[in-house]
Amino acid sequence: MSQKEKAMDTYKMADEFIDLANRMLTAEGKELEDVGAAIRYAAARFSSHEVAYRSSDLAAEKKDAVDWYTSHFNEMLNENFDQHIEHIAAEKEKTAAENH
């Protein structure tokens, strides 16, 4: 599988989690903050499981793993914030153009 195909597969899987979260919000009436907290907890729990499964010395590898996951989460979070900022700006421009 190429890097591009792997990335697309990752995004597709992420979209499945987002679809589940959206169903929790709409069909089950869960609160946005609670769904967000559950996703973050699940990500932390599964990530620690991933490291533990592959580790020969989890206690020794914990700090490096936490640093790696924190760095990657930070990159992904910033990327998604930037996408939201761009989307909001485009919507404001569209609304302004429609009102003139």
C-alpha positions as CSV (number, residue, x, y, z in Angstrom):
1,M,0.0,0.0,0.0
2,S,1.4,3.4,-1.0
3,Q,1.8,6.2,1.6
4,K,-1.1,8.1,-0.1
5,E,-3.4,5.0,0.1
6,K,-2.4,4.4,3.7
7,A,-3.2,8.1,4.5
8,M,-6.6,7.8,2.8
9,D,-7.4,4.6,4.7
10,T,-6.5,6.4,7.9
11,Y,-8.8,9.3,7.1
12,K,-11.6,6.9,6.2
13,M,-11.3,5.1,9.5
14,A,-11.2,8.4,11.3
15,D,-14.4,9.4,9.5
16,E,-16.1,6.2,10.8
17,F,-15.3,7.3,14.4
18,I,-16.6,10.8,13.6
19,D,-19.8,9.3,12.2
20,L,-20.3,7.3,15.4
21,A,-19.7,10.5,17.4
22,N,-22.3,12.3,15.3
23,R,-24.8,9.5,15.9
24,M,-24.2,9.8,19.6
25,L,-25.0,13.5,19.4
26,T,-28.0,13.3,17.2
27,A,-29.7,9.9,17.8
28,E,-28.7,9.5,21.5
29,G,-28.8,13.1,22.6
30,K,-25.3,13.0,24.2
31,E,-23.6,16.3,24.9
32,L,-20.8,17.5,22.6
33,E,-18.3,17.9,25.5
34,D,-19.1,14.3,26.7
35,V,-18.6,12.8,23.2
36,G,-15.4,14.7,22.8
37,A,-14.1,13.6,26.2
38,A,-15.0,10.0,25.3
39,I,-13.1,10.1,22.0
40,R,-10.0,11.6,23.6
41,Y,-10.2,9.0,26.4
42,A,-10.6,6.2,23.9
43,A,-7.7,7.5,21.8
44,A,-5.5,7.6,24.9
45,R,-6.5,4.2,26.0
46,F,-6.0,2.6,22.6
47,S,-2.7,4.4,22.1
48,S,-1.3,3.1,25.4
49,H,-2.5,-0.4,24.5
50,E,-0.7,-0.1,21.1
51,V,2.5,0.8,22.8
52,A,2.1,-1.8,25.6
53,Y,1.5,-4.5,23.0
54,R,4.7,-3.7,21.1
55,S,6.9,-2.8,24.1
56,S,9.6,-4.9,25.7
57,D,9.9,-2.4,28.6
58,L,6.8,-0.2,28.9
59,A,8.1,1.7,31.9
60,A,11.3,2.6,30.2
61,E,9.5,3.5,26.9
62,K,6.6,5.4,28.4
63,K,8.1,9.0,28.3
64,D,9.2,8.6,24.7
65,A,5.8,7.2,23.7
66,V,3.9,10.0,25.5
67,D,6.2,12.6,23.8
68,W,5.6,11.0,20.4
69,Y,1.8,10.7,20.7
70,T,1.6,14.3,22.2
71,S,3.6,15.7,19.3
72,H,1.5,13.9,16.7
73,F,-1.8,14.9,18.4
74,N,-0.6,18.5,18.4
75,E,0.2,18.4,14.7
76,M,-3.2,16.9,13.9
77,L,-5.1,19.3,16.2
78,N,-3.4,22.3,14.6
79,E,-4.1,21.0,11.1
80,N,-7.8,20.6,11.9
81,F,-8.0,24.0,13.6
82,D,-6.5,25.6,10.5
83,Q,-9.1,23.8,8.3
84,H,-11.9,25.1,10.5
85,I,-10.5,28.6,10.4
86,E,-10.3,28.5,6.6
87,H,-13.8,27.1,6.4
88,I,-15.2,29.8,8.6
89,A,-13.4,32.6,6.7
90,A,-14.7,31.2,3.4
91,E,-18.3,31.1,4.7
92,K,-18.0,34.7,5.9
93,E,-16.7,35.8,2.5
94,K,-19.6,33.9,0.8
95,T,-22.2,35.5,3.1
96,A,-20.7,38.9,2.5
97,A,-20.7,38.5,-1.2
98,E,-24.3,37.3,-1.2
99,N,-25.4,40.3,0.9
100,H,-23.9,42.9,-1.6
